[in-house]
Amino acid sequence: MKEIDFKFSPSVLAWPLYFVLTLWLVFWVEVRFKISLSDYGIYPRTLSGLKGILFSPFLHGDIKHLYNNSIPLLMLIAATRYFYRKQALEVIVLGILLSGFGTWLIGRESYHIGASGLIYVLVSFIFFKGIQTKYYRLVALSLTIIVLYGGMIWYMFPNPEDNISWEGHLSGFIAGYLLSFFLKTPEYKKPIRYDWEHPDFDPSQDAFMKHFDENGNFVNLPKEEELEVIEPDVLSDSYFKSDMPVYYRIIYKPNSDTESGDTAQKKD
């Protein structure tokens, strides 16, 4: 098992920003030159429609469609890059390919465009991979994903009244689920927290810290007290009645710097 310390890097912000800016740039080109690139979307079960597997995530029907995809992509790509640094690129690239191919297989005969398939890939991957690792931070991330995007599950099913590619959503969700199994991550463990790291740690009660004086110098502790057992024949006869338990008197022979004392210990 491996202890992981998640670290921030510029790529955590750069990746989602570059990706989303690319989407907006493509949309600006369409508006500026009054062209439509929807023909580069996925058209199911046709040879020419295969090109849409690569191009469809970068195409959007209108600015509302683009805006609705941009915000989740910024958050999800950043989270994937931060928590799954080594797997992030594979998740994005393979997610686009697998979700696109799934849409090409099961989609309606129409052009399917938009990056929502990738959104479902990332949501699915982050959720399932976090549960599989059983690492407390990643499980917490999975629960956060459910809170933020749990309602997306309803858009994976057919709705004749919506002009939404539920096929792309479903394909993306399945692709993310598969990637969570086949892309391996380290076996995580919770970081070790020593006694002295706890806020209620009392150095005066710690066995090791007792070896240090108030100036921080190492000192030897007094040796353990020696015990001497007095034989039963020197004890009072009243200790040995048949209906009473037998006791030995223990006499401590302490070091010179400690006081003597008496105690009694029961013998079964």
C-alpha positions as CSV (number, residue, x, y, z in Angstrom):
1,M,0.0,0.0,0.0
2,K,1.1,3.5,-0.7
3,E,0.6,6.8,1.1
4,I,-0.4,9.5,-1.4
5,D,0.2,13.2,-0.9
6,F,-1.9,15.1,-3.6
7,K,0.0,18.1,-4.8
8,F,-1.2,21.1,-6.8
9,S,0.6,21.9,-10.1
10,P,-0.2,24.5,-12.9
11,S,-1.5,21.7,-15.1
12,V,-4.5,21.3,-12.8
13,L,-5.8,24.7,-14.0
14,A,-4.1,24.7,-17.4
15,W,-5.7,21.5,-18.7
16,P,-9.3,22.4,-18.2
17,L,-8.7,26.0,-19.3
18,Y,-7.1,25.0,-22.6
19,F,-9.7,22.4,-23.3
20,V,-12.6,24.8,-22.7
21,L,-11.0,27.6,-24.6
22,T,-10.6,25.3,-27.6
23,L,-14.4,24.7,-27.4
24,W,-15.1,28.4,-27.4
25,L,-12.6,29.0,-30.2
26,V,-14.3,26.5,-32.4
27,F,-17.7,28.0,-31.7
28,W,-16.4,31.5,-32.4
29,V,-15.1,30.3,-35.8
30,E,-18.6,29.0,-36.6
31,V,-20.2,32.3,-35.6
32,R,-17.6,34.6,-37.1
33,F,-17.5,32.9,-40.5
34,K,-21.2,31.9,-40.5
35,I,-20.5,28.2,-41.0
36,S,-21.7,25.1,-39.4
37,L,-19.5,22.2,-38.5
38,S,-22.3,19.9,-37.3
39,D,-21.5,17.6,-40.2
40,Y,-18.4,16.6,-38.4
41,G,-20.5,15.2,-35.6
42,I,-21.2,11.5,-35.0
43,Y,-23.6,10.0,-37.5
44,P,-24.3,6.5,-36.2
45,R,-23.5,3.4,-38.1
46,T,-22.0,5.1,-41.2
47,L,-18.4,5.2,-42.3
48,S,-18.3,8.9,-42.7
49,G,-19.9,9.3,-39.2
50,L,-16.9,7.8,-37.6
51,K,-15.0,11.0,-37.9
52,G,-17.4,12.5,-35.4
53,I,-15.8,10.3,-32.7
54,L,-12.9,12.7,-32.7
55,F,-14.5,16.0,-33.6
56,S,-18.0,15.9,-31.9
57,P,-16.8,16.9,-28.4
58,F,-15.6,20.2,-29.8
59,L,-18.9,21.1,-31.6
60,H,-21.9,22.7,-30.0
61,G,-25.3,23.7,-31.3
62,D,-25.6,27.1,-29.5
63,I,-24.0,29.2,-26.8
64,K,-26.3,27.8,-24.1
65,H,-25.2,24.3,-25.0
66,L,-21.6,25.3,-24.9
67,Y,-21.9,27.2,-21.6
68,N,-23.7,24.3,-19.9
69,N,-20.8,22.0,-20.8
70,S,-18.0,24.4,-20.0
71,I,-18.5,24.7,-16.3
72,P,-18.6,21.0,-15.5
73,L,-15.6,20.4,-17.8
74,L,-13.6,23.0,-15.9
75,M,-14.3,21.3,-12.6
76,L,-14.1,17.7,-13.6
77,I,-10.9,17.9,-15.7
78,A,-9.2,19.8,-12.9
79,A,-10.3,17.2,-10.3
80,T,-9.2,14.3,-12.5
81,R,-5.8,15.9,-13.1
82,Y,-5.3,16.7,-9.4
83,F,-6.5,13.3,-7.9
84,Y,-5.5,11.0,-10.7
85,R,-2.5,12.7,-12.2
86,K,-1.0,9.7,-14.0
87,Q,-4.4,8.5,-15.4
88,A,-5.9,11.8,-16.4
89,L,-4.7,11.9,-20.0
90,E,-5.8,8.4,-20.6
91,V,-9.2,9.0,-19.1
92,I,-9.8,12.0,-21.3
93,V,-8.5,10.5,-24.6
94,L,-9.9,7.0,-24.1
95,G,-13.1,8.5,-22.7
96,I,-13.7,10.5,-25.9
97,L,-13.0,7.5,-28.1
98,L,-15.0,5.0,-26.1
99,S,-18.0,7.3,-25.5
100,G,-18.0,8.4,-29.2
101,F,-17.8,4.8,-30.5
102,G,-20.6,3.8,-28.2
103,T,-22.7,6.7,-29.5
104,W,-21.9,5.6,-33.1
105,L,-23.2,2.1,-32.3
106,I,-26.5,2.9,-30.5
107,G,-27.3,6.4,-31.5
108,R,-30.3,7.6,-33.5
109,E,-29.8,8.5,-37.1
110,S,-28.9,12.1,-36.5
111,Y,-25.7,14.1,-35.9
112,H,-24.6,13.9,-32.3
113,I,-22.4,16.8,-31.1
114,G,-21.2,18.2,-27.8
115,A,-18.8,17.4,-25.0
116,S,-21.4,16.1,-22.6
117,G,-20.3,12.5,-23.4
118,L,-16.9,13.4,-21.9
119,I,-18.6,14.9,-18.9
120,Y,-20.3,11.6,-18.2
121,V,-17.0,9.8,-18.6
122,L,-15.4,11.9,-16.0
123,V,-18.3,11.8,-13.5
124,S,-18.5,8.0,-13.8
125,F,-14.7,7.5,-13.6
126,I,-14.2,9.7,-10.6
127,F,-17.2,8.2,-8.7
128,F,-16.4,4.5,-9.3
129,K,-12.7,4.8,-9.0
130,G,-13.0,6.6,-5.7
131,I,-15.2,3.9,-4.3
132,Q,-12.9,1.2,-5.5
133,T,-9.8,2.7,-3.9
134,K,-11.5,2.9,-0.5
135,Y,-9.1,5.8,0.2
136,Y,-10.9,8.3,2.4
137,R,-10.1,11.4,0.3
138,L,-11.2,9.8,-3.0
139,V,-14.3,8.3,-1.4
140,A,-15.2,11.9,-0.2
141,L,-14.6,13.1,-3.8
142,S,-17.0,10.4,-5.0
143,L,-19.7,11.5,-2.6
144,T,-19.1,15.1,-3.7
145,I,-19.6,14.1,-7.3
146,I,-22.9,12.5,-6.4
147,V,-24.1,15.7,-4.7
148,L,-23.1,17.9,-7.6
149,Y,-24.0,15.7,-10.5
150,G,-26.3,13.0,-9.3
151,G,-29.2,14.4,-11.2
152,M,-27.4,13.8,-14.5
153,I,-28.5,10.1,-14.3
154,W,-31.9,11.0,-15.7
155,Y,-30.4,12.2,-18.9
156,M,-29.1,8.8,-19.8
157,F,-32.6,7.5,-20.7
158,P,-34.7,8.2,-23.8
159,N,-37.1,11.2,-23.6
160,P,-38.9,11.9,-26.9
161,E,-39.6,15.5,-25.8
162,D,-35.8,16.4,-25.4
163,N,-33.5,16.9,-28.3
164,I,-30.6,15.5,-26.2
165,S,-28.2,12.7,-27.1
166,W,-29.0,10.4,-24.2
167,E,-27.0,7.8,-26.2
168,G,-23.9,9.9,-25.8
169,H,-24.6,10.3,-22.1
170,L,-25.1,6.6,-21.6
171,S,-22.1,5.7,-23.6
172,G,-19.9,8.1,-21.6
173,F,-21.2,6.8,-18.3
174,I,-20.4,3.2,-19.3
175,A,-17.0,4.2,-20.7
176,G,-16.1,5.9,-17.4
177,Y,-17.2,2.8,-15.4
178,L,-15.0,0.6,-17.6
179,L,-12.0,2.9,-17.3
180,S,-12.3,2.9,-13.6
181,F,-11.6,-0.8,-13.6
182,F,-9.0,-1.1,-16.3
183,L,-6.9,1.9,-15.4
184,K,-4.9,0.9,-12.4
185,T,-4.1,3.2,-9.5
186,P,-1.9,2.6,-6.4
187,E,-3.3,1.0,-3.4
188,Y,-3.8,3.9,-1.1
189,K,-3.6,3.9,2.7
190,K,-4.4,6.5,5.3
191,P,-1.3,8.5,6.4
192,I,0.2,7.3,9.7
193,R,-0.4,9.7,12.5
194,Y,1.9,9.4,15.5
195,D,0.9,10.0,19.1
196,W,2.9,13.2,19.3
197,E,0.9,14.6,16.3
198,H,-2.4,14.5,18.2
199,P,-3.5,17.8,19.8
200,D,-4.1,16.2,23.2
201,F,-0.6,14.7,23.4
202,D,0.9,15.1,26.9
203,P,4.7,14.7,26.8
204,S,4.9,14.2,30.6
205,Q,2.9,10.9,30.2
206,D,4.9,9.5,27.3
207,A,7.3,6.7,28.2
208,F,10.0,7.9,25.8
209,M,9.7,11.6,26.6
210,K,10.3,10.8,30.3
211,H,13.9,10.1,29.4
212,F,14.4,13.8,28.9
213,D,14.8,16.4,31.6
214,E,13.3,19.9,31.5
215,N,16.4,21.2,29.6
216,G,16.0,18.5,26.9
217,N,18.9,16.4,28.1
218,F,18.7,12.6,27.9
219,V,18.7,11.0,31.4
220,N,18.5,7.4,32.6
221,L,15.4,6.5,34.5
222,P,15.8,4.7,37.9
223,K,15.9,0.9,37.7
224,E,12.8,-1.0,38.4
225,E,12.3,-1.8,42.1
226,E,13.4,-5.1,43.4
227,L,10.8,-7.3,45.2
228,E,11.4,-9.6,48.1
229,V,8.8,-12.2,49.0
230,I,8.4,-13.2,52.7
231,E,7.8,-16.9,53.1
232,P,4.4,-17.8,54.4
233,D,5.8,-19.3,57.7
234,V,6.7,-15.8,59.0
235,L,3.1,-14.6,58.5
236,S,0.4,-14.8,61.0
237,D,-1.5,-18.1,61.2
238,S,-4.7,-16.2,60.6
239,Y,-3.8,-15.9,56.9
240,F,-3.9,-19.7,56.4
241,K,-7.4,-20.6,57.6
242,S,-9.0,-22.9,55.2
243,D,-11.9,-20.6,54.6
244,M,-9.8,-17.5,53.7
245,P,-7.7,-16.7,50.7
246,V,-3.9,-16.9,51.1
247,Y,-1.9,-13.6,50.9
248,Y,1.8,-12.9,50.6
249,R,3.2,-9.6,51.9
250,I,5.4,-7.9,49.4
251,I,8.1,-5.7,50.7
252,Y,9.5,-3.2,48.2
253,K,13.3,-2.4,48.3
254,P,13.3,0.9,46.4
255,N,16.3,2.9,45.2
256,S,17.7,5.4,47.6
257,D,15.8,8.3,46.1
258,T,12.3,6.8,46.6
259,E,10.3,6.0,49.6
260,S,9.4,2.5,50.8
261,G,5.9,1.2,51.0
262,D,3.8,-1.9,51.7
263,T,1.2,-3.7,49.6
264,A,-0.5,-7.0,49.4
265,Q,-0.9,-9.3,46.5
266,K,-3.5,-12.1,46.4
267,K,-2.3,-15.6,45.6
268,D,-4.9,-17.8,43.9
